[in-house]
Amino acid sequence: MGLAIVASASGCLALVDPNPSFDAGLDDSGADDSGETGKSSETGKGSETGDAGETGDAVPTACAEGSLDCDEIAGCEASAEAPETCGSCDHSCIVDGVTHSCGAGVCTASFELPALSDVIADEAMPELNYEGDDVLWVRANPSCDAFIELPALPEIPGASVDAAWLALIATDGGANVEVRRLLDPWDASELTWSSPPALDEVAVASFSPGLGGVGVRVEALAEIWLSGAPNYGLALTTEINNQAAFASIETGEGPVLHLELSW
């Protein structure tokens, strides 16, 4: 299992590689539409703005490289490097009112998506709801699983995932923790061991945390969600007779999904 170190608001995170057996499940036709965006060759052509062969007027000068004519008025008023017209007149790097970076006709952006809710389900107390606890316990014998509700991913046509990781703060380590995709909707105020949502049989990733920050790579899962599949969040589970614990959202240092997208 490969490790890398990345910076975060909570300090340095040990970045954990994903499970290679977890398949994003995207077909060849929908895996990546980003190739259709950012093409400046179809826009900003001076030859499209006027034709002297019909009117006898002078042929307008084609836009210089890096310039675009986006207002149908003579002159190249826009820049292909501007976030509003990144590579073409209809390619914007502005998402929900936030301006992101443009380079070589490609928009790039980083997103931090803090968990909306989290809760544990304890086999020893199967009818008890633990919403509001400040620790997410993960253990076996008796089992205790943690459930994490995440926000919806940004809706950006043609976007692809460059990097994605779930940031956690471990307060107790030792268990081999598996990250699993949740397949059903759930409510943190109602979830118990007796009424859990369904889990994917294949783990997204697994890791054995020490104390402190850890980032679990989840690019394949992020691609699934970005393609429109329901995002019901994640579960942390273990089958090893040991335990681990993570800070919940009640501490202000709960789980955070980090995304780096391009389009």
N, C-alpha and C positions, 0 to 999 in steps of 0.2 A: 504494500500500500504506500503510494507516494505521498510525500508531505512537502508543502511549501509554506512560507510565512507571508501573510498579508497584513496590512495595517487596517485598523478600524477605529471607530470612536471609542471603543472599549480597550484599545491597545492592540498588541499583535495577536493574530490568530494563526494556529496551526491548521493549514488547509488540507483537508482529507479528500483523496481521490474518490470518484464515484464507483459503484459496482458495475463492471463491464457487462454483466449479464442483464442489467436493466436496459430495455430497449425503448427508445422514444416512440416507436410505433407509427412513425410518419411514412406515408407512401412517397414514392419518387416524385409524384406530381405536385405534392404540397409541402415538401420538406423545406423549401427555401425560395420565397418569391422575391428576395431582396435584389436579385439580379436584374429585375425590371425597373428598379428605381435608381435615381441618381445618374441616369444616362443623359449627358449634356448634348450628345450628338444630334438628338431630335429637336432640340430647342435652341433658340438664340441664333438661328441661321439667317444671315442677312438676305439670302436669296429668297426667303419667304415673305419679306416685308414689302416687296415691290418688284415689278417686272417692267423694264423700260420698253420691251418689245411691243407692249399693248398701247402705251400712252405717249411714248416719245420722251418721257421725263428721264432724268439722269438715274442710273442704277444706284440705289442706296448702298453705302459701304457696309460689308458684312461686319458683324460684331467681332472685335478683337478677342483673342483667346482669354477666357475668364470673365467676359462680359456677356450680358443677355439683354434682349429686347422683349420685355414682358408686358408692356402696356399698349402695344399696337400703335404707338406713336413713334415717329422717326427718332432714332437715337437709341443707344444701348445703355439704359439707365440702371440695370441691375447687375449684381455681381454673382458669379457662379460659386463664389466662396462664402457668400452671405448665408446665415442660417435660414432666412426666409426663402431663398432661391438656391438651394444647395445642389449645384450641378445642372439644374433645370428650373424653369419657371414654376412648375407645379410640384416641386419637391421641397417640403418644409421640414425643418428641424425643431419646430415649435410644437410642443405637446402639452395640452391642458394649460396653455398660457405660459409655459416655461420654455425658454430658449436653450437648446442644446448645441453641441459642437458640430461644425461642418468641416470636412477636409476631403479634397479630391472627389467631391460629389457624393460623399457618404456621411450620413448623420450618425453620431455616436452619443450615447447617454448612459449615465449610471443612476440606478434607482435603489433606495433603501426602503424596504417595506416591513415595518415592525408588525409583529403578530397582533391580531385583533383580540384574541383570547387564547387561553391555554388552561389545561386541567389534567389531572391524573385520574386513572381508574384503578382501584386497588382490589385484587382478588380476595384479600382478607376481610374487606368490608364492602361486599358486592353491591349493596343498595345505597351506599353513601356517596354524595356528590362533594367534590373537593374544590369547586371553583373558589378562587380567592386566595388559595395557598400560595406562599412565596417560593416554594420549592417544587420542581418537577422531578419526582422520583422515578427511576427506571430500575426494576429488579425482577428476579425470578424466585419462585418457591418461598412464599406465595408471590405471584406475579403482580407487577405494577407497571402500567404503561402510561406514557404522557402523550397528550393530544394537543396539536398546535393549529389554530385557525389563522390563515394568512389572507392578506388582501388580494383582490383581483389584480392580475398583471396589466400593465398599460396596454391599451388597444392601439397598436401602430401597424397599419397595413405594410406588409413586406418586411417586417422586422425579423431579425434572427438573433439568437442568443450567443454572445461572445463568451460570457462567463456568468455563472450563477452559483451562489453558495448560501447555505443556512448558517448564520452565526449564532453560536450558543456560548454561554458562560457556565463552565462546569464548576460546581461547588463540592463535588465528591466524585471520584473516579474509580475505575477498576473493571467494570462490566464491559463486555463487548456489545455496544449499542448498535441496533439496526434502525435505519430511517426508512419508513414505509409510507407509501402514498395511501391516503384515505379515499374510499370509493363511494361513501354515502355522506349526505349532509348530517350535521350534528349541532347540538347546542350545549355550550360549556356549562350552562346553568342546570342542565338536566342529565348530562352524561354520567353514567355509572358503569361499574364492571359488568353489570347485568344487562346493560343496554348500549353496547359500543357500536360505532360504525364499522363497516367492513374494511379490511386492510388488503392491499395488494400482496400477493404471495411472494413476489420478488422484491427484495430490499433495494432501495435506491442507492444506499451506501451503508457501510458499517465502519465503526471506529471504536477505539478504547481510549476514552478521554483521561487526561491528567487534570490538574486543577488549572482554571483560567479559560482563556478564549480558545474556541475551536471553530473552524469553518468547514462545513461539509459540502462538497461540490455536488450540485444537482442540475447540471446543464440539460441532461436528457429529459428530466421531469419538467423543467421550465419550458422546453420546446413543446412538450405535450400541452401544457397550459396555454402557451402563447398561440398554439394552433386552434384553440377554442374549446378544448376539453374542460370539463368542470374541475374547478380548483376547490377541493374540500379540505385541503391542508395536509398535514403530516402527522405521523405517530412515531414515537421513540419506544422501541421494545428491546428486550433481551431474553435469551434462553439460557444464559449462563447463570449459575448460582452465585451471583454477586450483585452489586448495585452501583449505580451512578446517579448523580443529581445535577440539575441545572436550574439556573435562576429563572423564575417565571416573570411575566409582565408586571406583577405586583411590585417587584423590586426596582423597576425602571431599567433593568438590564435583561429583559426577556429576549426571546428569539427574534431574529431579524433576517429576512430574505434579501440578499443583495443581488442585483441584476446589472449586467452590462450588455446593452443592446446596440445593434447597428441596423440602419435601413437606408 
